[in-house]
Amino acid sequence: MVKSIPQQYQVADFIEWNDKKQLTLNPDFQRRSVWTPDGKSYLIDTILHGFPMPTVYLRTSIDPRTQRSIRDIVDGQQRLKAILDFAKGKLKLNKRAKDYAGLEYSALDEDAQEAFLSYAISVEQLLNATDEDVLETFSRLNSYTVPLNPQELRNARFRGDFKWKVREMALELRDFWTRYQVLSTRDRLRMVDDELTAEMFGVILEGVRAGGKPGIDRLYEAYDPNFPQQQADRTKERVGDTIDFICGEFDEEMRGDYWSRPTQTLILFAAVAHALAGIPTGDIEDMPKGSCLSEIHLDSARANLAVLADAVTQPDPPERFVEFIRASAASTQRIKSRRIRFALVWQALTGEV
């Protein structure tokens, strides 16, 4: 039977064990993926700001002959390697560390160095466990784990600037998600805010296209390997400007049940973004002329959005809204649904419905 002991050790303890050659990486348990500089810098930033990181698993073996303990890292090797590299001056933090970007350990002030060295890492010690014991342990742990959703898988798979810029924007929109109840706390814990933000980025970059898992995967595959800084900053700025406009001009409409639904929020976002500065044609047929904010009567637009939201709840809605209502209730990720809804929301902003 495996004996497991939960404990906490400071970063300084791991550095000491490594210096004394009492800490070893076990290549048999090494995962294939190697962390990028972004991942390493983000981890060190996490430590310096005192946020928690996942538990590290050690197999601790006691040698009666030498009366010494050997700690074999079986899970958490990439994290500990990044920590040890930073402590030894082998890692310079990049922009993912924000406040600490460009710094090595020696360049930190004394308070930051102390915070780094005293940071407590949660550890599960598997005492004198065999390889089979370790495999059985992780098999049991994984049997209780909630499977990753598509966005969590993307977060693990992609490591480029698109992913990080989306994450940054999603965090900045926390008040928007909460104020209008677009997303719940549980949604945000499962990174649904990143997923919706990525679609907003897609609207700015490519216009309205089909969504769902294939559509969002395609966005990450297209932009994550190469998302130039200027393009990334401009896209993020336009997303922020569009959301600010919606909050400022359509606050009452967003507080209702309909426009705060993520699928409808996205279409309203697309129409407003097109009105503000234009978006690409995407898969919208007969795309209307954008950048026309000066031609929009906002009081009429508010009334029109209210009419559309009300029509969805009516047991016998007017005939002119039936197609829109069907598109709102059908698979809202398909381009057919999005074309129909975008057309009528655009009409609501610029004319009469």
C-alpha positions as CSV (number, residue, x, y, z in Angstrom):
1,M,0.0,0.0,0.0
2,V,1.3,3.4,-1.0
3,K,1.8,5.8,1.9
4,S,1.1,9.4,0.9
5,I,2.0,12.4,3.0
6,P,0.7,15.9,2.1
7,Q,3.2,18.6,3.0
8,Q,4.4,22.1,2.1
9,Y,8.0,23.0,1.3
10,Q,9.5,26.4,0.4
11,V,11.2,27.1,-2.9
12,A,14.4,27.4,-0.8
13,D,14.1,23.8,0.2
14,F,14.0,22.6,-3.4
15,I,17.1,24.7,-4.2
16,E,18.9,23.1,-1.2
17,W,17.9,19.6,-2.2
18,N,19.0,20.2,-5.7
19,D,22.4,21.6,-4.6
20,K,22.9,18.5,-2.4
21,K,21.9,16.2,-5.2
22,Q,18.9,15.0,-3.2
23,L,16.4,15.9,-5.9
24,T,16.2,14.1,-9.2
25,L,14.0,14.2,-12.3
26,N,12.6,10.9,-13.3
27,P,12.7,10.7,-17.1
28,D,10.2,7.8,-17.1
29,F,7.5,10.2,-15.8
30,Q,8.6,13.2,-17.9
31,R,5.9,14.5,-20.2
32,R,6.8,15.1,-23.8
33,S,5.9,18.8,-24.0
34,V,8.6,21.2,-23.0
35,W,7.6,24.5,-21.5
36,T,8.2,27.7,-23.6
37,P,9.7,30.9,-22.2
38,D,6.2,32.2,-21.9
39,G,5.1,29.4,-19.7
40,K,8.2,29.6,-17.5
41,S,7.9,33.4,-17.1
42,Y,4.2,33.1,-16.2
43,L,4.9,30.5,-13.5
44,I,7.6,32.7,-11.9
45,D,5.2,35.6,-12.0
46,T,2.6,33.5,-10.3
47,I,5.1,32.7,-7.5
48,L,6.2,36.3,-7.1
49,H,2.6,37.4,-6.8
50,G,1.8,34.7,-4.3
51,F,-0.8,32.8,-6.4
52,P,-1.1,29.1,-5.9
53,M,0.3,26.5,-8.3
54,P,-0.7,22.8,-8.7
55,T,0.6,20.2,-6.3
56,V,4.0,18.6,-7.0
57,Y,4.3,14.9,-6.5
58,L,7.6,13.5,-5.1
59,R,8.6,9.9,-4.6
60,T,10.7,9.9,-1.5
61,S,13.0,7.0,-0.9
62,I,15.0,6.6,2.3
63,D,18.4,4.9,2.0
64,P,19.1,3.1,5.3
65,R,22.8,2.8,4.4
66,T,23.5,6.5,3.8
67,Q,20.7,7.7,6.1
68,R,19.6,10.1,3.4
69,S,16.4,10.8,1.5
70,I,16.3,11.0,-2.2
71,R,13.3,12.9,-3.7
72,D,12.3,11.8,-7.1
73,I,10.0,14.2,-9.0
74,V,7.2,12.3,-10.7
75,D,4.8,15.2,-11.5
76,G,5.8,18.8,-11.6
77,Q,9.2,18.5,-13.3
78,Q,8.7,21.3,-15.8
79,R,7.6,23.7,-13.0
80,L,10.5,22.8,-10.7
81,K,13.0,23.0,-13.5
82,A,11.8,26.5,-14.3
83,I,12.0,27.5,-10.6
84,L,15.5,26.1,-10.3
85,D,16.7,27.7,-13.5
86,F,15.4,31.1,-12.4
87,A,17.1,30.7,-9.0
88,K,20.4,29.9,-10.7
89,G,20.2,32.9,-13.1
90,K,19.5,30.7,-16.1
91,L,16.2,32.2,-16.9
92,K,15.3,35.8,-17.8
93,L,11.6,36.6,-17.5
94,N,9.9,37.8,-20.6
95,K,6.7,40.0,-21.1
96,R,4.5,37.3,-19.5
97,A,5.9,38.3,-16.1
98,K,4.6,41.9,-16.7
99,D,6.0,43.8,-13.6
100,Y,9.1,41.6,-13.6
101,A,9.7,41.4,-17.4
102,G,13.3,41.4,-18.4
103,L,14.6,40.5,-14.9
104,E,16.7,37.6,-13.6
105,Y,16.7,36.5,-10.0
106,S,19.7,38.7,-9.2
107,A,17.9,41.8,-10.4
108,L,15.0,41.4,-8.1
109,D,14.9,43.6,-5.0
110,E,15.4,41.9,-1.6
111,D,11.7,41.7,-0.8
112,A,10.9,40.0,-4.1
113,Q,13.8,37.5,-3.7
114,E,12.5,36.7,-0.2
115,A,9.0,36.2,-1.6
116,F,10.3,33.8,-4.2
117,L,12.5,31.8,-1.8
118,S,9.8,31.5,0.9
119,Y,6.9,30.6,-1.5
120,A,5.2,27.4,-0.3
121,I,4.8,24.6,-2.7
122,S,2.2,22.0,-1.9
123,V,3.7,18.5,-2.2
124,E,2.4,14.9,-2.0
125,Q,5.1,12.6,-0.9
126,L,4.8,9.0,-2.0
127,L,7.1,7.1,0.4
128,N,9.2,4.3,-1.1
129,A,6.7,3.9,-4.0
130,T,7.4,1.7,-7.0
131,D,6.8,2.8,-10.5
132,E,3.6,0.7,-10.5
133,D,2.5,2.4,-7.3
134,V,3.0,5.8,-9.0
135,L,1.1,4.8,-12.1
136,E,-1.8,3.4,-9.9
137,T,-1.8,6.7,-7.9
138,F,-2.2,8.8,-11.0
139,S,-4.7,6.4,-12.5
140,R,-6.9,6.9,-9.4
141,L,-6.4,10.7,-9.4
142,N,-7.4,10.9,-13.0
143,S,-10.6,8.9,-12.5
144,Y,-11.9,11.7,-10.3
145,T,-10.9,14.5,-12.5
146,V,-13.5,16.5,-14.6
147,P,-12.5,16.2,-18.2
148,L,-11.1,19.4,-19.8
149,N,-13.6,21.3,-21.9
150,P,-12.5,22.6,-25.4
151,Q,-11.2,25.9,-24.2
152,E,-9.2,24.3,-21.4
153,L,-7.7,22.0,-23.9
154,R,-6.8,25.0,-26.1
155,N,-5.2,26.7,-23.2
156,A,-3.0,23.7,-22.7
157,R,-2.3,23.2,-26.4
158,F,-1.5,26.7,-27.6
159,R,1.3,28.9,-26.2
160,G,1.5,31.9,-28.5
161,D,0.6,35.6,-28.3
162,F,-3.0,35.0,-29.5
163,K,-3.8,32.9,-26.5
164,W,-2.2,35.3,-24.1
165,K,-3.8,38.4,-25.6
166,V,-7.2,36.7,-25.4
167,R,-6.6,35.7,-21.8
168,E,-5.6,39.3,-20.9
169,M,-8.7,40.7,-22.5
170,A,-11.0,38.2,-20.9
171,L,-9.7,39.1,-17.5
172,E,-10.2,42.8,-18.2
173,L,-13.8,42.1,-19.1
174,R,-14.6,40.6,-15.7
175,D,-16.9,43.5,-14.8
176,F,-18.8,43.1,-18.1
177,W,-19.3,39.4,-17.6
178,T,-20.5,40.0,-14.0
179,R,-22.6,43.2,-14.4
180,Y,-24.8,41.7,-17.1
181,Q,-24.6,38.1,-16.0
182,V,-23.2,37.1,-19.4
183,L,-21.1,34.4,-17.8
184,S,-21.3,32.8,-14.3
185,T,-18.3,32.4,-12.0
186,R,-18.4,28.7,-12.8
187,D,-18.2,29.5,-16.6
188,R,-15.2,31.7,-15.9
189,L,-13.5,29.0,-13.9
190,R,-13.8,26.7,-16.9
191,M,-12.4,29.5,-19.2
192,V,-15.6,30.1,-21.1
193,D,-14.7,33.8,-20.9
194,D,-11.6,33.1,-23.0
195,E,-13.7,31.2,-25.5
196,L,-16.2,34.1,-26.0
197,T,-13.4,36.7,-26.0
198,A,-11.6,34.6,-28.7
199,E,-14.8,34.8,-30.9
200,M,-14.8,38.6,-30.4
201,F,-11.2,38.7,-31.6
202,G,-12.3,36.6,-34.6
203,V,-15.1,39.1,-35.4
204,I,-12.6,42.0,-35.5
205,L,-10.0,40.0,-37.4
206,E,-12.2,38.1,-39.9
207,G,-15.8,39.2,-39.5
208,V,-18.8,37.0,-38.7
209,R,-18.0,33.3,-39.4
210,A,-19.2,30.0,-38.1
211,G,-18.3,29.3,-34.5
212,G,-18.4,26.3,-32.2
213,K,-15.3,24.2,-31.5
214,P,-14.1,23.9,-35.1
215,G,-14.4,27.7,-35.7
216,I,-12.6,28.6,-32.5
217,D,-9.9,26.0,-33.0
218,R,-9.3,27.4,-36.5
219,L,-8.8,30.9,-35.0
220,Y,-6.2,29.6,-32.6
221,E,-4.4,27.6,-35.3
222,A,-4.4,30.6,-37.6
223,Y,-3.2,33.3,-35.2
224,D,-1.5,31.7,-32.3
225,P,1.8,30.9,-34.2
226,N,2.1,34.5,-35.4
227,F,0.1,37.4,-33.9
228,P,2.2,40.5,-34.4
229,Q,2.3,42.9,-31.4
230,Q,0.7,45.8,-33.3
231,Q,-2.1,43.7,-34.7
232,A,-2.7,42.1,-31.3
233,D,-2.8,45.4,-29.5
234,R,-5.1,47.0,-32.1
235,T,-7.5,44.0,-32.0
236,K,-7.6,44.1,-28.2
237,E,-8.3,47.9,-28.3
238,R,-11.2,47.5,-30.7
239,V,-12.7,44.7,-28.6
240,G,-12.5,47.0,-25.5
241,D,-13.9,50.0,-27.4
242,T,-16.9,47.9,-28.6
243,I,-17.7,46.6,-25.2
244,D,-17.4,50.1,-23.7
245,F,-19.9,51.4,-26.3
246,I,-22.3,48.6,-25.5
247,C,-22.1,49.2,-21.8
248,G,-22.5,53.0,-22.2
249,E,-25.3,53.0,-24.8
250,F,-27.2,49.7,-24.3
251,D,-26.9,49.2,-20.6
252,E,-30.6,48.7,-20.0
253,E,-31.0,46.3,-22.9
254,M,-28.0,44.2,-21.7
255,R,-29.6,43.9,-18.2
256,G,-32.4,42.0,-19.8
257,D,-32.3,38.2,-20.3
258,Y,-31.9,38.1,-24.1
259,W,-28.9,40.3,-25.1
260,S,-26.9,39.0,-22.1
261,R,-27.0,35.5,-23.5
262,P,-23.4,34.8,-24.8
263,T,-24.6,33.8,-28.3
264,Q,-26.7,37.0,-28.6
265,T,-24.0,39.2,-27.0
266,L,-21.6,38.1,-29.7
267,I,-23.9,39.1,-32.5
268,L,-24.7,42.4,-30.9
269,F,-20.9,42.9,-30.5
270,A,-20.4,42.2,-34.2
271,A,-23.0,44.7,-35.3
272,V,-21.7,47.4,-32.9
273,A,-18.1,46.8,-34.0
274,H,-19.1,47.1,-37.6
275,A,-20.9,50.4,-36.9
276,L,-18.0,51.8,-35.0
277,A,-15.1,51.0,-37.3
278,G,-16.2,48.3,-39.8
279,I,-15.4,44.6,-39.7
280,P,-14.3,42.2,-42.5
281,T,-17.0,40.7,-44.7
282,G,-16.5,37.2,-43.2
283,D,-19.2,34.9,-44.3
284,I,-22.0,37.5,-44.3
285,E,-23.6,37.9,-47.7
286,D,-24.2,41.5,-48.9
287,M,-22.3,43.0,-46.0
288,P,-23.6,46.5,-45.3
289,K,-21.3,49.5,-45.2
290,G,-19.7,49.9,-41.8
291,S,-18.2,52.8,-39.9
292,C,-21.5,54.6,-39.8
293,L,-22.0,55.5,-36.2
294,S,-22.9,59.1,-37.0
295,E,-25.9,57.8,-39.0
296,I,-27.3,55.8,-36.1
297,H,-30.2,57.1,-34.0
298,L,-29.4,55.6,-30.6
299,D,-32.8,56.0,-29.1
300,S,-34.3,54.1,-32.0
301,A,-31.6,51.5,-31.8
302,R,-32.4,50.9,-28.1
303,A,-36.1,50.6,-28.8
304,N,-35.5,48.2,-31.7
305,L,-33.3,46.0,-29.6
306,A,-36.0,45.9,-26.9
307,V,-38.6,44.9,-29.6
308,L,-36.4,42.0,-30.8
309,A,-35.8,40.8,-27.2
310,D,-39.6,41.0,-26.5
311,A,-40.5,39.2,-29.7
312,V,-38.6,36.1,-28.6
313,T,-40.8,35.7,-25.5
314,Q,-44.1,36.1,-27.3
315,P,-46.3,33.0,-27.8
316,D,-47.5,34.3,-31.2
317,P,-44.8,36.7,-32.5
318,P,-45.2,38.9,-35.6
319,E,-44.4,37.1,-38.8
320,R,-41.4,39.3,-39.6
321,F,-39.6,38.0,-36.5
322,V,-40.2,34.3,-37.0
323,E,-37.0,33.6,-38.9
324,F,-35.0,35.6,-36.4
325,I,-36.6,33.6,-33.5
326,R,-35.9,30.3,-35.2
327,A,-32.3,31.3,-35.8
328,S,-32.0,32.3,-32.1
329,A,-33.3,28.9,-30.9
330,A,-31.4,26.8,-33.5
331,S,-27.7,26.0,-33.5
332,T,-26.5,29.5,-32.9
333,Q,-22.9,28.6,-33.9
334,R,-23.8,27.9,-37.5
335,I,-23.2,30.6,-40.0
336,K,-26.8,30.4,-41.3
337,S,-28.1,31.3,-37.8
338,R,-25.5,34.1,-37.5
339,R,-26.3,35.6,-40.9
340,I,-30.0,35.9,-40.0
341,R,-29.4,37.3,-36.6
342,F,-26.7,39.7,-37.7
343,A,-28.9,41.1,-40.5
344,L,-31.8,41.9,-38.1
345,V,-29.6,43.2,-35.4
346,W,-27.9,45.5,-37.9
347,Q,-31.3,46.6,-39.0
348,A,-32.2,47.3,-35.4
349,L,-29.2,49.5,-35.0
350,T,-29.5,51.4,-38.3
351,G,-33.2,51.5,-39.1
352,E,-36.6,50.2,-37.9
353,V,-37.7,46.7,-37.0
